[in-house]
């Protein structure tokens, strides 16, 4: 992140400590901050567009209605006290109104049921006038909106007690996965557990970096911008953040159909397929409901409605409450005939269950009727949730119909071990692009699209599918050079990590003290 964006994020996030005294949690602060930052950015974009576009063709970020005149940030900056609270509440309410036809728009999704949770008028005034309005969030020369906004989301992920970390995947890992997948303007791209939209935005950014806009037909570009990239998120407050993130990155239209769908992705078969699926489903072993391919029946033969009915899943009459297994099946059903997927899953998906278990059946299906060509074993310490051991599975849908006697669609599985000998921490020793460079080079060469010219190395090994399927449990917990070493961390490493986190905390305290005008040198001894 550039220094200007970092300074801005530090100032805004440190104010969260003040609002905690008013009972505003970090997640609530992020939501309120997101509303206000969005309104400010929208105002700056409006002002910029007035100078660079034909007024007759100008599209407002915040649409105008005859009874509204012009709504937005300007309604807040000159207000104070109770009038500011009323103006802010009225603006959130009006923007959250659904479209006249009753159909949800991007704007109504963002502001639907939005509430002002900053009850102290003085704190709201400072947040609006001193912290947000004095900054330039969007400009033709210094555009920091993406870095700053996503950094604010990352800060909220650090609040693991509030559960925010489950919505955040390390940016470095996201960008590496996207580079491996190489999405194109002609793809349809989705994330069925999109969180704040990290994968979707990274895919869009990759396409814009690899393809000049003039080389993309207008109809293809518009399809990509207004519907070719979409996500699903079950938590409404997180979906708001994703929708704001997308719109501020020029994906979707304020009055158009939302690109983020607020629903349980596992509840029903997909209504739309995608050629690229990128996902990091929420970690956790149990779901509140079991999912079955055919649905259970009671003694009278009547189907019970206590489980999802997903006839498109792979399990048949078996059920599982493991969310990762269910998301893996769902992603398989999301793919077009030649679609490709990359999904982050915890270790238990690779080995859970014995012979004839749901896990074994799902792994066998993945090897047999899909092409599971690559698996990346991830190191510990890269996620906000402590102790998570995860992997990235890369697999393709295969259009050819396969008879029972035909060989599996997966002929060989390549496994790259990034875990053994590597131990990362979020602050002192974070995952960086260079740590993934060897994997990208060996596993996803541009000149080797079918992966037929890969070569083994100490970390990169190949396994024949026939041998893997001979195991009744279809155990895929393979490819680690030294499993014991990958779990350990030395005392010097641990000490350095803790020391680094303490230094980072002291720095944040000093920044916060400066914001409050407190001199930390007063009372100190020479």
Buried (B, 14 or more C-beta within 10 A) or exposed (E): BEEBBBBBBBBBBBBBBBBEEEEBBBBBBBBBBBBBBBBBBBBBBBEEBEEEEEEEEEEBBBBEEEEEEEBBBEBBBEBBEEEBBEBBEEBBBBBBEEBEEEEBBBBBBBBBEBEBBBEBBEBBBBBBBEBBBEBBBBEEEEEBBBBBBBBBBBBBBBBEEBBBBBBBBBBBBBBBBBBBBBBBBBBBBBBBBBBBBBBBBBBBBBBBEEBEEEEBEEEBBEBBBBBBBBBBBBBEBBBBBBBBBBBBBEBBBBBBBBBBBBEEBBEEEBEEBBBBBBBBBBBEEEBEBBBBBBBBEEEEEEEEEEBBBBEBBBBEEBBBBBBBBBBBBBBBBBBBEEBBBBBBBBBBBBBBBEEEBBBBBBBBBBBBBBBBBBBBBBBBBBBBBEEBBBBBBBBBBBEEEEEEEEEBBBEBBBBBBBBBEBBBBBEBBEBEEEBBEBBBEBBBEEEEEEBEEBEEEEBBBEBEBEEBBEEEBBBBBBBBBEBEEBBEEEEEBEEBBEEBBEEEEEEBBEBBEBBEEEEEEEEEEE
